[in-house]
């Protein structure tokens, strides 16, 4: 009997949640965060914080402004997948 997990739809990376990393493309700065929302949504929140100058919600946006680094040069990656509502350790 085969495994049913082979037929399960894969969740696209941008729809996953968990612990993520943003690496600045212009220096060695790295931001580690966690979210129960999708990576795509959290990325857009960092972008909106930059656009609106609302650095209370994004230390990475503050870094980009203070050091005059381009947000679009950054890379966003998932370090650890965790389901929403689960303790992220």
N, C-alpha and C positions, 0 to 999 in steps of 0.2 A: 504494500500500500504506500503510495507516494505522500509526500508532505504537502499539506495545503498552504504552508507558508510560501511556497514557490509561486503561488498564484496571487498572493497579496500585492495590491498596488503599492509601489514605492512612493513615499512622501517626498516631494521635491525639497531640496535643501532650504529654499527660501520660505517654506511653510513650516519648518521645524522650529522648536523653541529649545532653550537651554542656556548654556554658558557659551558666550561668544567672545571673539577678539577682533578689535579694529587696530590695524597696523598703519601708522602714518607712512605715506609713500615718500616723504621728504626728510625723515629723520628716523631715529630708532625708537620713537615713542610708541607705546602699545597701551591700549585701553582694554581691560577685561570687564565684562558685564554679564548680567544674566537677565533673562526675560521669559515670561510665560506666554508672551505674544509671539507671533511668527517673526523670524529674522527679518523678513521683508518689512514688516510693520515697524520694528524697532529701528532698522536702518533709516526708514523715512522719518522717524521721530528725531533721530540725530541730525538728519538733513534739515528738517524744519527748525530745530533749535538754532542751527547755524544761520539759516535764512532770516529768522525772526530776531536773532540776537538774544535768545532766551537760554542762557548758559546754565541755568539752574537744573535743567533736565539733561544736559550733555556736557560732561567734562571734555570729551573729544572735540566738540564744536568749539569750546573755549580755547583749547589747544590750537586749533586751526586758525582762529582769529588772532590770538596773542602772538603766535609765531609766524603768522602770515603764510601758512601752509595750505595747499589746495586739498580740500575735502575729497575731490574726485580722484585723487591719486592714492587714496587709502584702500586697503583691502579688508574685507569683512569675512570672518570665517567662524564656523561652529566648532567649538572645542569639545563640548559634551552635550549630547542630546538628552533632554529630560522632558517628560510629559508635563503639560500644564497642570499646576496644582500639586505636583510632587516636589518634595524637598530636593533642591539642587545642591549637591555636595561635591 
